[in-house]
Amino acid sequence: MNQPRRVEHQETDKGYVPVYTTAVVEQPWADYKAEDHATWGALYQRQRELLVGRACDEFLRAQDEMGMTPHAIPRFDQLNEVLGAATGWTLVGVEGLLPELEFFDHLANRRFPVTWWIRRPDQIDYIAEPDLFHDLFGHVPLLMNPLFADYMEAYGRGGVKAHGIGPEALVNLTRLYWYTVEFGLINTPEGLRIYGSGIVSSKGESLYSLESDAPNRIGFDLERVMRTRYRIDTFQKTYFVIDSFAQLIAATEPDFTPIYARLAQREAFAAGKVLESDQVFTRGSGEGWATDADV
């Protein structure tokens, strides 16, 4: 096994921040230290216990089917055998954040990039950039679900197309990813549940997204989502709620080109704004919201 080259990084007040890189690497599983496995185990155990009754059944069931446990960092090659048989997806190891077009191309070809390194023990509760735990625990399980797997492939194809249209289209599409893949909620017969990876991999946001009075919880509407700004430095002001994963597939079937043209003529909504036309599950109190600008 070739040892991947760890990319140059910056130390900030938020911890280890890798630079953008296009490299695809083999997971250096034999080189993980006991401390790395212990960090995975502590995070896995905490989140699995917390997510019972909070994450959607599809997520929890898929994670079990993949054979993830707290005992050691999972091996990508073993997960790929299960994932490939289920939906044809493959995990590829990467060293950090990918440029947009490379990321879209991976998704369009049913390859999901997973950061190979894991956070330090002192970063258990927060790290600035996605690490192995966020990617593997948060993103990968739902790729076992045929509908969500198809949605991710469709998103990748749409991303390649949006990249060719221009930056405004990419902004619209990025908001869709943010409010579904990263921070989405789903309505179930048992109540609202989490499916977004940015929530399921975070103790604080798992509790906040469902139980806090502060955020809005609004029914999913494609163009509404694509016009809504978001937060990258705090918990979300608004969470969008889908009825099913089939709804995501239906939303991505149309050609987005006329949608991008239409949205280019309209202003974006602030992250915490509630519209009269919204299907409101919860109108947030706004308590504790940051007052600086949304992205």
Sequence and secondary structure as in RCSB ss.txt:
>XXXX:A:sequence
MNQPRRVEHQETDKGYVPVYTTAVVEQPWADYKAEDHATWGALYQRQRELLVGRACDEFLRAQDEMGMTPHAIPR
FDQLNEVLGAATGWTLVGVEGLLPELEFFDHLANRRFPVTWWIRRPDQIDYIAEPDLFHDLFGHVPLLMNPLFAD
YMEAYGRGGVKAHGIGPEALVNLTRLYWYTVEFGLINTPEGLRIYGSGIVSSKGESLYSLESDAPNRIGFDLERV
MRTRYRIDTFQKTYFVIDSFAQLIAATEPDFTPIYARLAQREAFAAGKVLESDQVFTRGSGEGWATDADV
>XXXX:A:secstr
        EEEETTEEEE     EE   GGG  HHHHHHHHHHHHHHHHHHTTTB HHHHHHHHHHT  SSS   
HHHHHHHHHHHHS EEEEESS   HHHHHHHHHTTEEEEE     GGGSS  SS  HIIIIIIISGGGGSHHHHH
HHHHHHHHHHHHHHH HHHHHHHHHHHIIIIIT EEEETTEEEE  HHHHT HHHHHHHHH SSSEEEE  HHHH
HTB   SSSS SEEEEES HHHHHHHHSS SHHHHHHHTTS  B TT   TTS EEE    TT   S   
